[in-house]
Amino acid sequence: MKETEITLCVIDDIKSVVRGIADLIQIDTHGVKVVGTAGNGEDGLQMVLELRPDIVLTDIRMPRMDGLEMTKAIMAVLPNCKVIMLSGYTDFEYAQQALRLGAFDFIAKPFLKTAIEAVVQKAKEQIELDRVRFAKQSEMERQIKESMPLLRQEYLHLLLRYNANEARLKERWDYLKLDLDRERLIIMCIEIDGFAKQVDTHSIHDVELARFAVKNILEETLASVTKSIVFREQLSGFICLLNVPPYMEMVTLAEQCREHMLNYSRYTISVGVGLEAITIHELPMSYQQAAEALSHNFYTGGNSVFFYEDIQRPVSSRPRHGAEQEKELFNCLRMGNPEKALPLLASIVQGYSGVQPSDMTSVCVELGLLMYRIFAEKITEPSGIDELTIKLDMLKKGERLTLRELNGLLQQLATVGCEWIQKQRELEADSVITQAIHYMKANLDKNVTVNDLAKHVYLSGSYFANLFKKVTGTTLIHYMTGLRIERAKEMLLEDDKQVQEVAILLGYEDRSYFTDVFKKHVGMTPTEYKQGYKPV
């Protein structure tokens, strides 16, 4: 039998009536197929219950079970079956009673062919409408069933944030089939430690698989102890709504969740536990407490359990370090001294342990901005500023970072800034020394002193002397002597230059002293050098 086919059974104690109706109803003309006939009420009822037809045509008066009793029995089992009664004029009250019992219609005897066709057609059209309506209802129920987890999650999210009317709450609770008692509830907030970084390059499928595995471990752990519902919150978070365990302390259950995750997955979790909600109206408070407790994973970096009743409340939203320590840090940064700056910075960040975790990121960003401004004042190279900006942006985006991670970003910012200051200082030093060397080359015939050169480049004598040795690796006197000897070698090869003349031009008034210095650097006297040189 086709699913779209409409079936019909005929029941009457007069065989000619049964045959006549069966012959009249043809599937090719009416779209209805006669699938069975019977000659009394009992046999007819058994046949209908077995074949489950869409339409039943039956006489009211029949042996062994009349049409009314049979209609009542059919409606109890097949409420959508269309029962059409065949009645005589004297059975009008029976027909009315049949309609009240659920019969679809009745046909008065003696009946015409057209009357039967019209009523069957009417029943057929109603059945088709019912099927369309049922299909829509089934599809709607299927969609609701498929979306039920999402509906539950959405409702629970709202329930944890807003108060609800008691009657409406009970209605929704039952509709969503939440398998929890509405009293003695508690909230656990779960965070997969460092999840965003771990799955940064994963496919969507792998991320979903990982989240499913974590959720499954949580559900199995909790289900072994108490009634619970676990649902997701953002990328790496879960909320566990559970009845207070009857035979286990919450601290033990929370630790079990943490340990099972560590043992049975590749992830670790942080757990925040709120206080017990005696009634469902206290759930928003328990949720806020659990979230606040979880925020303290900021200090540990993860794989920890935090209970709201145990956490230390900060007395201030500001850090504990002093202004002098911060001032010393900034001086070290201006000097480009990472050896002193980094330990100072670590000490300052450690002093943030008294700050509310929710305020911590903004406090660290504020410090990072101050450091950035110091470096921006000192560093003129655009690529250096760009690198610092990247580090600062990473800090600004660190909303879900731990204290250790924020400290790491601040340390990176300090290190990069100090390196650029050192690099820039080296470039500036090279420039200063280059200027000094140009001055020395232009004044080889003069007795140029450290102070002369320092004055030329606007530095103090002692600072310039140290800087010169740091950049060139030698003293000013030794470097000046080297320049003079190199110039002497060039001048000695000129035909018209004599040794005495070269010595005077290079500031050596005593020829013998010049000869000694030249021989010490070149390995021969000026005269020997002049006579022994052979051009290539």
Beta strands, then each sheet from edge to edge (+ up, - down):
strand 1: 6-11
strand 2: 32-38
strand 3: 55-59
strand 4: 82-87
strand 5: 105-108
strand 6: 183-192
strand 7: 228-233
strand 8: 237-243
strand 9: 269-273
strand 10: 277-279
strand 11: 305-307
sheet 1: 2+ 1+ 3+ 4+ 5+
sheet 2: 7+ 8- 6+ 9- 11-
sheet 3: 7+ 8- 6+ 10-
end
